[in-house]
Amino acid sequence: MNCTIREALKSDMPKVLELIHELAIFEKEPDAVEVTVEELEQKGFGENPNFHCFVAEVNDVVEGIALVYTRFSTWKGVVLHLEDLIVRQSMRGHGLGTKLLDEVIRYGNALGVKRICWEVLDWNTPAIDFYESKGADVKRDWDVVHLDEQGIANYISRL
């Protein structure tokens, strides 16, 4: 299979959003996606983009993505966060995930980051096995904490 990994273009954002929706369905949250193509285009491109995205193309069709952004660790300094690595379900097992992860690692290395981090659902055994096979340390003793939009509003109302 001929797969090309490249930086995403603004024109790829409809396919990127399609894959984000596919992931949401896989993660049993089909109605959770709020981001739009327009927001991806606006926030991912221009003078100060909020994220960087790679796409995996097979026969000129986007079949996978890896979306990353930098953040700052008080312990390490600049780190790269892998928000999502998504491969279309019908294309899993063909090496696209490995190629995308390889590109993310190369990108982080070129940036000189001190760490590359991401989350994985504890029930997603295939993903955990994949990441561990690549040498990643899955931190099972850490809990992810979120404060969603309603939680933010509730918090603010109590200030």
C-alpha positions, -999 to +999 in steps of 0.1 A: +000+000+000+014+034-010+009+058+019+021+094+020+024+114+052+023+152+047+014+184+065-023+191+063-036+218+041-065+241+048-084+222+021-080+190+040-100+202+070-134+187+058-117+152+057-100+159+091-134+167+106-148+136+090-121+115+108-127+134+141-164+124+138-154+088+132-132+088+163-161+103+184-183+074+172-156+049+181-152+065+215-190+062+221-195+100+220-210+106+186-226+139+196-196+154+214-179+170+185-185+208+184-156+220+163-164+230+127-145+230+094-144+268+096-128+267+131-102+241+120-093+263+090-092+294+112-073+280+142-050+257+123-036+281+096-024+316+095+001+337+114-003+319+148-019+285+143-032+267+174-023+233+161-002+214+135-018+185+116-004+157+095-024+136+072-019+101+058-030+097+022-036+065+004-044+069-033-049+106-028-075+101-001-070+112+035-073+081+056-056+093+088-045+123+108-023+133+137-031+166+153-005+182+177+003+214+195+030+226+219+024+234+255+047+242+284+055+219+313+067+234+345+090+205+350+103+199+314+097+231+294+083+229+259+064+196+252+044+184+223+009+172+229-006+147+205-043+155+207-055+128+183-040+101+161-069+088+140-068+062+112-100+054+094-113+021+108-113+004+074-076+013+071-063+001+105-036-025+105-019-012+073+008+008+090-008+043+087-008+048+125+029+039+127+038+063+099+018+091+115+033+085+149+068+084+132+061+119+117+049+132+151+081+120+168+103+135+140+084+168+143+088+169+181+124+161+178+129+188+152+112+213+176+135+202+204+107+193+228+115+176+261+085+152+259+057+141+237+025+132+255-011+121+248-040+104+264-056+070+255-088+056+269-082+028+294-105+004+274-088+010+241-065-020+244-054-020+207-043+016+210-025+010+243-008-021+229+002-001+198+017+028+219+035+005+243+050-015+213+065+018+202+081+024+235+056+048+251+050+047+288+013+046+295+008+063+328-020+042+344-017+060+377-027+094+363-063+107+359-072+132+332-091+162+345-114+183+324-135+213+331-160+216+302-178+247+290-206+243+314-182+236+342-163+268+334-195+288+334-205+272+368-171+279+382-172+315+371-206+320+385-193+312+419-164+336+418 
